[in-house]
């Protein structure tokens, strides 16, 4: 599950920024190619019993879009991207290389005292 490795990196960065303080809220942006339920599940699983176990994950999606020669112009989903830089058109199956986009961005952490 690709989401688990992304969330593991997110947690490490949150811990670094929190510098030992308890984290109560983590706010992120995630690509449309990452289903929010998978993101939430990975966060709960990886924070269980740790310094972020009480943290609430707030996720805002952003679209990764494809404009294909077949006429498709829209957001790509989880099954439409391979390794983040190869896009498969959901309408015609054409494969294209696109510039890599950050799939998960940390926007803010909120810490307790």
PyMOL commands that set and color helices and strands:
alter all, ss='L'
color gray80, all
select helices_A, chain A and resi 2-18+36-47+78-80
alter helices_A, ss='H'
color red, helices_A
select strands_A, chain A and resi 23-31+56-62+65-67+73-75+81-82+86-88+95-97+104-111
alter strands_A, ss='S'
color yellow, strands_A
deselect
rebuild
show_as cartoon
